[in-house]
Amino acid sequence: MNNMHAVFRLAQIERAISNKECHRATCNLMDFIRDYNLYETDFYEAIEVRKRYNTYRQLGESEITDKNAAEILLSVTTIYNRIKNYEYTTIENSLLESYPQLPLIKAVDIEKTYSKKSKFKLGPVSTILKAGQITGIVGENGNGKTTLLRILARLLKYDSGVLEFCFDKKEITEDYLIKHKIAYIPQRLESWQGTLRENLHYAATIHGITGKENEDAVEFVIHRMGLSNFADLGWKELSSGYKLRFELAKMLVWSPKILVLDEPLANLDINAQEWILQDFKSIAGSIKNPVSIILSSQQLHEVEHVADNIIFLRNGRCDYSGAMNAFMQEREGNVYELSGNFSSKELQQVFAVHAVQFSESGITIILRTDLSISASQILSTIISNGYSIKYFRDISTSTKQLFQL
Amino acid sequence: MKKFIDRITPSFIKRYNDYLLKNAPLGWQLQLPTITWLWFLITLITLPLPFLYALDLRGKDDIQGIILVSVLTAVLEGGLFVYLLIQFNSTKSFGKRVVINGFKEQFAYLYVFMLCMVHIIFYPIIVDYRKGDVMSEKEIIQEAVTYNKAVHYFMGDEYHYRYFPSDSSFLHYMYIKKYPSYEYREASDEGYENKEEEYYIEQVKPLLQPYFLPDTELIAPQYTRVLKRCPKLYMIYDSYLNENYSDESNIRFYKDSLHYEKYQLQKKSDDERMDDIKKLIVLYTRYSESYNESSYYNDMIYFDSPKQILEKYKTNHFDWVMYNEDEVSRAVPVKIIDGEEVTRDIYAELNDYKISEVHSTIMGAKQNKWKHLFLRLMVCFHVAVAFSLLLFLFKNIRLKEFILMFVYPALLTLAVSILNVVLFRGKEHFPIHVIIAVFLVGVYFSFLNRRNKQFSSLKTIFILLTNLTLAYAPVFLFLYFHEYHDIGKIENADYYYPNYCGDHPEICAQHEFMLDVIMQSCLWGGIAFYFLIGSFLYKKVYERIWALPLKK
């Protein structure tokens, strides 16, 4: 099939409808319609539904009533039933043809020291950022995450190595043009003047999106990012979560090639983190305007959940840089992290016959086993010995275990 | 602030702003429609001021006052407009580059600052118009003639004769009006002076006859010496000229040979002269009421009778005829202070009334208002250029470098001053060449050294300084070559050919004219070059350096 991507995306919408996930259903619908340049009526209708949904949510995060949810889902279903019958092969082929094949950033052995007196040294770090992929930078505080991000965003000079930028099939060397395509969102967001809507229009216009296109893009982004109720507010009137969402909206409105985020999850609650990460996934996964997202975070598991690539930094040294799903595939054993009404000594007795190692990090216990012992075996053994488990995570393929070393 | 501005902005401007926001980001960023509207509102509010401001007919207090008010208004406006102008910046957001944005931006800033200056330029002219309308030319001529006919009777016992007080500056303005080319001519050497005097006697004096006494021949030529810029009779700064008597040994009995004997005695009867005296007393009285300063004289001025005044004059006793006290008080011209008798100053002087000052002020307002307007326009334009340049730099560079741009030159000036005193004994060539070196280094960093890998604060400051001075650099270079190296100076010719200009006045005049043309071309050409070409070239420079990565 030549329209596999469209079919997959339509299936996502259908699944969200059947799961009665209003937020996901409306977001997926909007993203799909925007990506595939559908009819204007579909576009405006999708915006309208999302706008209504945002209005029902009032403060943004609260859930809506069942009645309102049913109304929204009905509207989404109506649009979905209409658009699923459209023909997508041609448009998808053209979108795939223009999809960036070359890496957007190629960094090889990047090194950086701040001064001769400073003991800190970043690198060498090598990585490749491709369109549509999310790269997470993890590591302890002061290990060079922000430095690396700023180097990749061309905000900071590096001492040695190679850093190449390639946009629209051309290598770009001029700094202004590089930054014209990169959006950088620092951890501490800078304040801005005017209203949120004004800023979005302005961000679009200065990137060459004018007239009707500008109006549509801003209207789309405001509702898509759940900012309908905040569009006419200023910087001081927004919470930190919405400020970040606004920054994302500002980027989304002009579609940068690379989105660089420094600790975007730092000030967000769990729900907001989840929503933002879903949005990252959607922004990166656009077939029309695929974005390469690179972010740093302390929320290791959340980041690993959405990241395609991961870079682990320790004291500025790059311990791992590569695909997330390739991490520790060639490992010698499994690693589990758990806690419950047991101590590590008690667990040692339980697993005495197995070749396991224990270490305790205060709150949780780390179990290292050989590859033959699976997570289900561990769980069943503990439970069968009468213990209860509060927390359990298989970190065999997570960079979390690098923190334990 | 923003909400308040939004509330007072009409919907058609908001609609236009909205259109700009979605179509022309620079236009919206610069907020020109809103700024123009706010300026219009401020102008409406402040416009009555020049119409209501109290006139000062004996000086420029009113003009200075209205200029002060206008400057304060301009400062407030400038603050408000700059606040609106600095809120958004497409360059710092790495927006789409447009080649002529620098040009547009710089012009917009100039436009905004010129708006602020409009009050300073035009409000004083309203005051000048009001002043000029206080008296017509005809009224002034009439008063000048009245004054001239009788003033010599009121001279008191001064040791000098204030001759022909037809020096009412009015005549000066009439003269300028008729012969404007004389206005700024410097009578720098003997040749020019004679020429001007001759010109005055032959050409100008006959035209002034209506304002003098009937026999104009009597005032020439000893009172027509040429001063710089104008004949002596028509003073600018001091309304009166003093001519000492030839014999001061017995001054109280000396005859008024300059005036009375030669003219008045022969031409007028006593009745006519008393009539002249009466008219001048009326004139004095009028000015004492309307144009007085806070002097106690004005409330209680007393005159001898016209007959007494004439008698005193005829006996050639230059005696007081005006008093600050009445006849009873005058009889006892002493008072007791701390048990001691002291003489009181009971005599009033002609100067206390300063009729000519009023004439001068009014005629000044009538004749010079456009000249003053042009002068203010020029000053304000250059101030606006300077502020627009500063704002352009502020908008296009980091705050740190913008501040350092003032700090580093101050430190450099200090260092150069010390070195200059220590090493070069205070000669001027060292500082001048440091300035030129800084400028050239800035040009190099701006346009020639383009392969920077990282942002450099010091290089940026050189660039900023060059940008700041580029518009006026041609003038500086002209002065450098002409004044410092004496290139193109006529004095060089004098070195080989003494008194060259004396022998070739026409060539020297042409030479001066040519130098003036070159100077003006450098000034205006430099500004035009910067605004038309330099601004967008520098915008590109700032886009480039703004995007450079930092070292830390």
Interface residues (C-beta under 8 A of the other chain):
Chain A: Y114 I151 R154 L155 L156 K157 E174 D175 Y176 I178 K179 H180 Q193 G194 E198 H201 Y202 A203 T205 I206 H207 G208 T210 G211 N214 E215
Chain B: K2 L21 K22 N23 A24 P25 W28 Q29 Q87 F88 S90 S93 F94 G95 K96 R97 K453 Q454 E543 R544 W546 A547 L548 P549 L550 K551 K552
